[in-house]
Amino acid sequence: KSEAKDVAEFKPTVSRKELKRSCAKHNRELLASLKEDKHSEFLLEEMWNDANLGRMTGPMRLYDRNGKPMIDLSDILLARRFSREQGIKDDGSVKLRAVDDETDCGVNPATAPTEKLSMEHVDLFLQATELLWEETKAKPSFWIADVDSAFRRVPICLADRQFTWVAVKHNGEIHIAR
């Protein structure tokens, strides 16, 4: 007889050292395969918008006039940034979202959980709500916020920032930002 397991099995994560070792090879492969997204102008504009809000560095051209990289590609890890169409806005234009492919570059596997995660937050929230009701007899009301660009607002450890670069091809030129 096999017993049901309550414990989730997790694959080993990629270490920072392994991720660092893969930078040059991954970047060569990504840059060789990088295609211009049909909404590349939007993607570049979003990079500038995020830079103006302090969420990332301003985009820069990857190559100088002589075709040499302006940054050491073995020191950073690039992720492909692409667009996703998400319907139509009220004004009739296409609603777009920028997506960074952190799975392909290896960042997502490096940040995967290594143990079963416990989600006590909802239970604690409900207990606190019950206590509030018992004490005040006031009907509680709640609201949920969808925070714009929430993942871009999370501070990143200085040692990990080398793994947060994105690349976009626009008008034949590759632009990168961290």
VENTA-V726818 format. One record per residue. N is the residue number from 1. RES is the residue in three letters. PHI is phi in whole degrees, -180 to 180 (* if undefined). PSI is psi in radians with two decimals (none if undefined). Layout:
BEGIN
<<N:RES:PHI:PSI> <N:RES:PHI:PSI>>
END
This chain:
BEGIN
<<1:LYS:*:2.40> <2:SER:-104:2.45> <3:GLU:-98:2.54> <4:ALA:-66:2.46> <5:LYS:-98:2.34> <6:ASP:-90:-0.31> <7:VAL:-94:2.20> <8:ALA:-74:2.54> <9:GLU:-96:2.30> <10:PHE:-116:2.41> <11:LYS:-73:2.60> <12:PRO:-62:2.48> <13:THR:-83:2.90> <14:VAL:-86:2.32> <15:SER:-78:2.82> <16:ARG:-57:-0.68> <17:LYS:-64:-0.75> <18:GLU:-66:-0.70> <19:LEU:-63:-0.77> <20:LYS:-61:-0.74> <21:ARG:-63:-0.48> <22:SER:-87:-0.13> <23:CYS:-54:-1.02> <24:ALA:-59:-0.83> <25:LYS:-64:-0.83> <26:HIS:-60:-0.80> <27:ASN:-63:-0.71> <28:ARG:-59:-0.81> <29:GLU:-65:-0.76> <30:LEU:-63:-0.83> <31:LEU:-66:-0.59> <32:ALA:-68:-0.48> <33:SER:-104:-0.06> <34:LEU:-66:2.13> <35:LYS:-108:2.74> <36:GLU:-79:2.14> <37:ASP:-70:2.53> <38:LYS:-66:-0.27> <39:HIS:-114:0.64> <40:SER:-61:-0.58> <41:GLU:-64:-0.73> <42:PHE:-60:-0.79> <43:LEU:-62:-0.74> <44:LEU:-67:-0.70> <45:GLU:-62:-0.71> <46:GLU:-64:-0.64> <47:MET:-62:-0.77> <48:TRP:-65:-0.72> <49:ASN:-60:-0.80> <50:ASP:-65:-0.65> <51:ALA:-64:-0.75> <52:ASN:-65:-0.44> <53:LEU:-91:0.03> <54:GLY:78:0.28> <55:ARG:-89:-0.33> <56:MET:-159:2.98> <57:THR:-75:2.78> <58:GLY:-68:2.55> <59:PRO:-66:2.60> <60:MET:-137:2.72> <61:ARG:-68:2.41> <62:LEU:-71:-0.69> <63:TYR:-109:2.50> <64:ASP:-80:-3.06> <65:ARG:-64:-0.39> <66:ASN:-92:0.07> <67:GLY:82:0.24> <68:LYS:-94:2.42> <69:PRO:-61:2.43> <70:MET:-89:0.10> <71:ILE:-146:2.59> <72:ASP:-71:1.94> <73:LEU:-74:-0.06> <74:SER:-93:-0.11> <75:ASP:-100:-0.20> <76:ILE:-129:2.89> <77:LEU:-124:2.12> <78:LEU:-94:2.45> <79:ALA:-116:2.51> <80:ARG:-73:2.29> <81:ARG:-105:2.25> <82:PHE:-137:2.96> <83:SER:-105:2.69> <84:ARG:-128:2.26> <85:GLU:-82:2.32> <86:GLN:-126:0.75> <87:GLY:100:-2.82> <88:ILE:-121:2.37> <89:LYS:-76:2.94> <90:ASP:-58:-0.54> <91:ASP:-83:0.03> <92:GLY:93:-0.14> <93:SER:-82:2.83> <94:VAL:-76:2.30> <95:LYS:-83:2.20> <96:LEU:-120:2.69> <97:ARG:-136:2.41> <98:ALA:-85:2.36> <99:VAL:-127:2.31> <100:ASP:-104:2.18> <101:ASP:-83:1.39> <102:GLU:-80:-0.19> <103:THR:-77:-0.84> <104:ASP:-61:-0.66> <105:CYS:-81:-0.18> <106:GLY:101:-0.06> <107:VAL:-69:-0.79> <108:ASN:-59:-0.83> <109:PRO:-60:-0.53> <110:ALA:-75:-0.28> <111:THR:-114:0.23> <112:ALA:-69:2.63> <113:PRO:-66:2.59> <114:THR:-111:0.01> <115:GLU:-147:2.86> <116:LYS:-64:2.31> <117:LEU:-94:2.48> <118:SER:-109:2.32> <119:MET:-111:1.44> <120:GLU:-87:-0.18> <121:HIS:-58:-0.79> <122:VAL:-67:-0.75> <123:ASP:-61:-0.78> <124:LEU:-65:-0.68> <125:PHE:-60:-0.81> <126:LEU:-66:-0.69> <127:GLN:-62:-0.76> <128:ALA:-64:-0.65> <129:THR:-63:-0.76> <130:GLU:-62:-0.76> <131:LEU:-62:-0.74> <132:LEU:-61:-0.78> <133:TRP:-62:-0.80> <134:GLU:-62:-0.67> <135:GLU:-77:-0.69> <136:THR:-110:-0.34> <137:LYS:56:0.32> <138:ALA:-92:2.38> <139:LYS:-71:2.05> <140:PRO:-75:2.60> <141:SER:-133:2.61> <142:PHE:-135:2.75> <143:TRP:-136:2.69> <144:ILE:-117:2.38> <145:ALA:-110:2.35> <146:ASP:-100:1.76> <147:VAL:-80:2.14> <148:ASP:-61:2.28> <149:SER:54:0.70> <150:ALA:-54:-0.76> <151:PHE:-67:-0.42> <152:ARG:-81:-0.15> <153:ARG:-95:-0.10> <154:VAL:-81:2.18> <155:PRO:-64:2.50> <156:ILE:-115:2.34> <157:CYS:-53:2.39> <158:LEU:-52:-0.72> <159:ALA:-66:-0.34> <160:ASP:-100:-0.08> <161:ARG:-66:-0.38> <162:GLN:-66:-0.29> <163:PHE:-99:0.25> <164:THR:-117:0.38> <165:TRP:-84:2.56> <166:VAL:-126:2.68> <167:ALA:-128:2.44> <168:VAL:-137:2.38> <169:LYS:-100:2.18> <170:HIS:-139:2.24> <171:ASN:51:0.68> <172:GLY:83:-0.10> <173:GLU:-111:2.51> <174:ILE:-94:2.23> <175:HIS:-114:2.45> <176:ILE:-129:2.72> <177:ALA:-155:2.72> <178:ARG:-116:none>>
END
